[in-house]
Amino acid sequence: MPRSTIPLTTISLCMIVKNEEAVIGRCLESAKDIVDEFIIVDTGSTDKTKEIVKNYNTKIYDFEWINDFAAARNYAFSLATKDYILWLDADDVIMPDDKQKFLELKSALVPTVDAVNMFYNLTVNQSGQVSSRLRRNRLVKREKNFRWIGAVHEYIEVYGNIVSSDIAVTHSPVEHDANRNLLIYEKRQRNGEVFSPRDLYYYANELYDHQLYNRAIEFYQKFLATNQGWVEDNIGACGKLADCFYNLKDSENQLKYIYMSFKYGPPRAEFCCRLGYYHMNLNQLEQAIFWYKLATTLEKPNNSWGLINNDCWTWLPHIQLCVCYSRAGKNEIAREHNELAAQYIPDDPRIEYNRNYFKQVLS
């Protein structure tokens, strides 16, 4: 009797692109061994994006841009024909280690899985390590017809059997239109559209990124006042409000919103480091040491969907404790924290500088 076999899972890669000649080839090259078809939807490129895409023997589809990212992504999804849909942006890359993990996932994927979420690596530090990351639902079952929601900062609404993976997609931008999202939000506002809590939060983020701190504060506060925000966005808004007030040299409100983050969850390393920095700048070394030490004792949430600043959970509090203890005249303890930081960032020039300093003062 012939042995029964399970058909191999097939994957469509769906992307929306515009003027991505600097990065699109890199993205497609990183994914070509994983996916079984490319669905590339172009929203108005005037550069060589289409020519580069055609090198991958795939058709490119046109979609008239209507200032609505969800509409464009849903159109791309509608063209997919394979079992699962993977979505990427043109400036995303699947690194070799993650490609191998992805191929292993693909070979083991069973039809009962409705979606797979993955890490999204956003930035790296000067040592080449991931500084900030979050999670995104990245691979979805086509027949579930999951839909994208939101004209800007869109998200895909999924449900059912959702698997968490340790695979990462790496965001590696070369350049981008920094004003695009802000202009979309402002046009929607001029048209009298009532923003959802999520829109209030992401509009505030755009204002913050453009250093429009007073307006950002207004919309972060409006967002928190709805009491309808996702807890990770609430915590994120507290952090951004603290940073806004820091930039406006309003230390009282800076401190207020750092502590407000504790309303939504236990202290996180990012906020402990903010408090440590606040007190260190005032030369309040005991308080600074308390908060930085607390940051080193916390367990990093590996499956958090919110933004994680890995530096605050690894080397940063140790390097700051090195400074604080040195200022306090406790150079031996300071040296120990420099070595603890070195376990994470061994090639950082600050580590060697501090070593040379302690050789002198402790000799």
Number of C-alpha atoms within 10 A of each C-alpha: 3 4 4 6 6 8 8 12 17 17 23 24 24 24 19 23 23 18 18 22 19 16 20 22 17 15 18 22 13 16 21 14 12 20 21 16 20 23 23 23 24 22 19 15 14 11 13 14 21 23 11 17 18 12 10 14 10 12 15 18 15 17 17 10 13 10 18 15 20 19 19 24 22 18 19 23 25 14 15 19 16 17 16 25 24 24 19 21 18 24 21 23 25 22 16 11 10 17 20 15 15 21 14 12 15 17 13 12 14 13 10 10 15 20 23 22 20 20 22 22 22 19 18 17 13 12 13 9 14 18 19 17 23 18 22 18 22 20 22 25 20 20 12 13 13 17 16 19 17 15 19 18 14 16 16 17 11 18 11 10 10 16 13 14 17 14 21 24 23 21 19 17 15 9 10 10 6 11 11 12 18 19 14 16 22 13 13 15 12 9 9 9 11 10 14 13 21 17 19 22 24 22 26 29 22 19 21 20 14 13 13 14 21 15 15 26 22 14 22 26 17 15 25 19 11 11 11 12 18 14 15 16 21 22 25 18 28 26 20 22 28 27 23 22 20 17 13 13 11 13 14 11 17 24 18 14 21 24 17 16 22 14 14 14 12 8 17 20 28 21 23 25 25 21 22 27 21 19 18 21 11 10 14 14 19 14 17 27 25 15 23 28 19 17 25 20 10 13 10 17 11 11 15 13 18 17 17 24 18 20 20 23 23 20 20 21 30 26 23 23 28 26 22 24 20 16 14 13 11 13 19 15 14 24 25 15 21 25 20 19 23 18 12 15 21 14 12 14 11 15 19 15 10 18 13 11 13 17 10 9 9 9 5
